[in-house]
């Protein structure tokens, strides 16, 4: 932020450069996830044994999903320069790897990105915004479906939703949902 505000004459170039770095890093995260998915033996890429989630040499799958989601945000920034076909093909590919990460949070991330794009990113008419949102959801959903199938066949033999029910942290998650529901119900705005 300090660099962007102090260098006003190169603000646009610096912003483009930063988004390009994010896009390239996200692309390499996807490549390393692909290598781990099919257990290729490549130096500097950590192998993943069967039944473990793909982490792309990061600490956990949620971090890999966040990097790929940042790549989708960078795609939105470059959408006019890429053209619709390239944009939606890259969105499709990134959506596959969001699903392969097995991160439940990735679904929320992609929906938030669509919402942000609808509300703030472009100044198009409402009809054009809905048109863009439809194709965004179509390509990302199709990518998620392909990634979900790859996840089931190559990573785990149970789904992301089933993992949320049967994994070791499911009791804590259920407790947190109960607390959240209690907080909403006890708020004056949600009482009848």
Secondary structure, DSSP 8 states (H G I E B T S, - for coil): -HHHHH-GGGHHHHHHHHHHHHHHHHHHHHHHHHHHHTT---TTS----TTS---TTSSSHHHHHHHHHHHHHHHHHTHHHH-HHHHHHHHHHHHHHHHHTT-HHHHHHHHHHHHHIIIII----HHHHHHHHHHHHHHHHHHHHHHHHHIIIII-SS-HHHHHHHSTTHHHHHHHHHHHHHHHHHSTTT--
